[in-house]
Amino acid sequence: MGGYCDEGYFCPAGSSNQTLCSPGKYCSSDGLKQPSGSCQAGYYCGGGSTSATPSTDALNGRCSPGFYCPGESVAPQPCSPGTYMEPSKTGATSDKECIPCPAGSYCPNNHMTVPVKGCDEHYFCEAGSASGTPDGGLCPVGHYCNGGPIAIECPEGTYQDAEGQTKCKNCTEGYYCNSGQSNSTVHACEKGYYCPEGSTKTTQKACPKGKYSDTAEAKGPETCVDCKAGFACVEEATVEVRVKCNPGYICGGGSDTASPSTTDQNQLNRQCPKGHYCGEGTLTPTKCSAGYYNPDFGGSTEASCRKCDAGNYCDGQNPVSVTGPCDSGWYCPLGSTKARQEECTAGNYCEKGSSNPTPCPVGRYNPDKGKSADSECLLCTAGFYCPDRGQTAVDETNNPCKEGYFCRAGSSREDSEECPTGHKCPAKSEKPVPCDKGQYQDERGQSTCKICSAGKHCEESDNVREDICPKGHYCENGQKYPCPKGTVGASENLKSEGECTPCRGGYYCPTTGMERAEQKCKEGYYCKTGVDIEDPSSSKTHTGTGDICPIGSYCPAGSEIARVCKGGEYTDTVGSKSCSSCPAGFKCVKGIKEECPAGHYCKDRTGAIAPTPCPKGTYNKLTGKADASFCIPCDTGERERERERERERERVRGKYIGVSKGYTHCQLVYSAIRKEQRNINAIRP
């Protein structure tokens, strides 16, 4: 058999079989007698490759991370220990693309893509380390290690005297350590300072203000002792005590200032207490003497004690403040030592806490000693005045109140208050005297009043002026009075009640003081004159002339008199406001309604005024009939069976004759029958 050589193979002349493409080479087409060429750098061709950059399969492919492939590579070459390659890196062509392991990490294997972070904690790893405990990487003295890239120098305040350590030791107390130190007792602490374990400098911790230390190599704060009493250690790291406490202050020990600020007397170091003074460096304050006090802290000399304030006294028991105010009725000058230093003098008063007597004010006087308030100064007598302060009596001879003025109790001037209008003020007046009734005064400062004129009044102006007597009123003897009910005052300046006018007809005047009649008399009533209610009647009390409207009359609102109803109209009750038309069957004359008389009929208005008589030959025995149908013919009589029964019963016979007009019955021939007929008529309908 034989054939054409396949891709990935080559067939030299005389080949009995096709040969797999050589490692490191590639055969890119069929029918080759030799490989096409060498495998490209970054790739490897293990045999049978069809491309210089073959896809990855069992023998061929692109160089993977952690490996490199030079040109004509048969297989990938691994990065050596101490190096690595990024895990995303493919197609490396030489070992130069293998990266040295970073400092602080190590790469112990071939073809590593991720370094191992952190060496052994007792070592440090430089770049390119292939071990976690590299030669030359043991941590030296004066340093500590954490498996990082370098040995770390011990910081200030620490040291390390052994190799391979992961931490440094604190510097020995009483000493300080610089960085990288392998011995802890090289540098001693200075005086005025102390160096606790781990100190970094010779002045590590200064003794605070208020303390001092004269010892070197001090280990802790207990070596700093309180500043001496009477002195102050005002700076840190004090070695020698020299500053004395300032005047006005007490330094009891351990003071950090020559002028302590606290006022708390429970503290060793404080301001000099109130009521005392303190010299320089003093430990015991000096108390202020009687008559003096000191309300402030920090008194430095005797001059810090003040004289007791005027109006108060200081007994020396507690000189922080004044002991108290001077007693009432007494006064205390500056520096007083008792509550009753000086007694108050006459003409004056001394309130509690007075520094000097206070003169009684003008308008008052005081004849006695020991008074304690201005209220104890007596008011100047009313009607007189007291012009001076500190008076001991009232001068009634020389200081009377002036005419036209008045002086209340406590006045200080002769013209203390001007007499007001409406009043009079004679000399020595205690108060204004109101003008009497019927008098007035329209000027101020007068001693008498004026007489009010007739027809005028003075009281509404408080007797200050004459006023016109207003409408609705009359004025007598200077006083105003309202016109009484039932009257009006239509004009001004009426001088008596008699000049008030009676209320006009048709109206009533219900209140006093009316100027005009405006309210009409109530319908159903009449008001002739001087009436004070809207509905006068004999059953009510009222003024003037008026009454309820009588039967037969009518009274619309505002009636002056009762009006008689005209013919054909009537009223049948009292208090009517209008008349009614006369009904059929009645006559109405002068407002009185009466039944139409027998023998007549009242048909209309004319009949209501003058009844119409039944025509001749007829009669009507009944009253209140409305028309002629009620007039019965005499020749037939009334055909009712009742009349016949009546006749039979009486067994009377006669002849009936109608005579003239307006008869109430037919006349019988016999008088006896006439009499009986009347009885019959009386019972007929």
Secondary structure as UniProt FT lines:
FT   TURN            7..8
FT   STRAND          9..10
FT   TURN            13..14
FT   STRAND          19..20
FT   TURN            23..24
FT   STRAND          25..26
FT   STRAND          37..38
FT   TURN            41..42
FT   STRAND          43..45
FT   STRAND          60..62
FT   TURN            65..66
FT   STRAND          67..68
FT   TURN            71..72
FT   STRAND          77..78
FT   TURN            81..82
FT   STRAND          83..84
FT   TURN            87..88
FT   HELIX           95..97
FT   STRAND          99..100
FT   TURN            103..104
FT   STRAND          105..106
FT   TURN            110..111
FT   STRAND          116..117
FT   TURN            121..122
FT   TURN            127..128
FT   TURN            135..136
FT   TURN            141..142
FT   STRAND          143..144
FT   STRAND          152..153
FT   TURN            156..157
FT   STRAND          158..159
FT   STRAND          169..170
FT   TURN            173..174
FT   STRAND          175..176
FT   TURN            179..180
FT   STRAND          187..188
FT   TURN            191..192
FT   STRAND          193..194
FT   TURN            197..198
FT   TURN            202..203
FT   STRAND          205..206
FT   TURN            209..210
FT   STRAND          211..212
FT   HELIX           221..223
FT   STRAND          225..226
FT   TURN            229..230
FT   STRAND          231..232
FT   TURN            236..237
FT   STRAND          243..244
FT   TURN            247..248
FT   STRAND          249..251
FT   TURN            265..266
FT   STRAND          269..271
FT   TURN            274..275
FT   STRAND          276..277
FT   TURN            280..281
FT   STRAND          286..287
FT   TURN            290..291
FT   STRAND          292..293
FT   HELIX           302..304
FT   STRAND          306..307
FT   TURN            310..311
FT   STRAND          312..313
FT   TURN            319..320
FT   STRAND          324..325
FT   TURN            328..329
FT   STRAND          330..331
FT   TURN            334..335
FT   STRAND          342..343
FT   TURN            346..347
FT   STRAND          348..349
FT   TURN            352..353
FT   STRAND          358..359
FT   TURN            362..363
FT   STRAND          364..365
FT   HELIX           374..376
FT   STRAND          378..379
FT   TURN            382..383
FT   TURN            389..390
FT   TURN            396..398
FT   TURN            403..404
FT   STRAND          405..406
FT   TURN            409..410
FT   TURN            414..415
FT   STRAND          417..418
FT   TURN            421..422
FT   STRAND          423..424
FT   TURN            427..428
FT   STRAND          433..434
FT   TURN            437..438
FT   STRAND          439..440
FT   STRAND          450..451
FT   TURN            454..455
FT   STRAND          456..457
FT   HELIX           459..461
FT   TURN            462..463
FT   STRAND          467..468
FT   TURN            471..472
FT   STRAND          473..476
FT   TURN            477..478
FT   STRAND          479..482
FT   TURN            485..486
FT   STRAND          487..488
FT   HELIX           497..499
FT   STRAND          501..502
FT   TURN            505..506
FT   STRAND          507..508
FT   TURN            512..513
FT   STRAND          519..520
FT   TURN            523..524
FT   STRAND          525..529
FT   TURN            538..539
FT   STRAND          545..548
FT   TURN            551..552
FT   STRAND          553..554
FT   TURN            557..558
FT   STRAND          563..564
FT   TURN            567..568
FT   STRAND          569..570
FT   STRAND          580..581
FT   TURN            584..585
FT   STRAND          586..589
FT   STRAND          591..595
FT   TURN            598..599
FT   STRAND          600..601
FT   HELIX           605..609
FT   STRAND          612..613
FT   TURN            616..617
FT   STRAND          618..619
FT   HELIX           628..630
FT   STRAND          632..633
FT   HELIX           641..650
FT   STRAND          656..657
FT   STRAND          667..668
FT   HELIX           671..683
//
